[in-house]
Amino acid sequence: MMGSQELYEHLRTGATHVARCWALRRKDGVGFGFTDHDQPLTFDGLTFEANGGLTASNLQQSTGLSVDNTEAMGALSSVAVTEADILAGRFDGALIESWLVNWDDVDVRVLQFSGSLGELQRQGGAFQAELRGLAQVLNQPKGRIYQRPCTAILGDKKCGFDTEIPGYFADLTVGGDMGSVDFTFPGLSEFEDRWFERGRLIVQTGQAAGLEGLIKKDRLVGQNRVISLWQELRAPLQEGDEIKLISGCDKSTGTCRLKFDNFLNYQGFPHIPGEDWLMAYPKSSDPNEGSSLFDGDA
């Protein structure tokens, strides 16, 4: 890509051939390109479709660490941004870039905005999206929480446990159309009751592919296994869809040690004093010899 100086020189001629292009990349890797030019443009391995129905307004940019923001508006279509995908959350947090491009030579362009999608609204066959600049992440609190339960997520880098170990997951094929909160699967009696509770349900194929749900309840009922989610999936499961169940963790030391044999990676502080101890005061009837308050059962 040529530098922005070439584009500025082109703009100073007074007879400009420029268009705006928007690159939208979802977290699942699917990318879209839109332009207000009357012909498609291609660069960075992405084709920017003409008349894509996406426009941006009220761009606010500044120096320093303040957050750049703007809004994008567009039309819902069957080939780009669909209402079903918005409802399923596939565009949540998607990355977006806005370019000013010389349509005679797309190598002459400048990046005007880079950030992510915020709040999405839809109405009357159209959508409106809040765009958040890169500085938005600096507004999020960072740091470690000191608490007794583990702060890691099962399978992440801090936890280090491999959820693909046999016995800690189950691959299933949906036998019929189901709802989006409560699911009944035949078999799976080899797993203990509540084995998947506080785990995850991951949809791998079908209309809901890529969606995940956190498991609220897992019960063995006769020859069936009943799974309930905390929140409904944003797309229904249908016959033939493939899903994966990941075993659950309640963040306690006992579960980490006995169920997963992973206590060396435990990210909580089981011996941290509670609020009652912080407000306690010495009594003559207590053994005040300075010994450890830890009884070894945590």
Order of alpha helices (4+ residues) and beta strands (2+ residues): alpha-beta-beta-beta-beta-beta-beta-alpha-beta-beta-beta-beta-beta-beta-beta-beta-beta-alpha-alpha
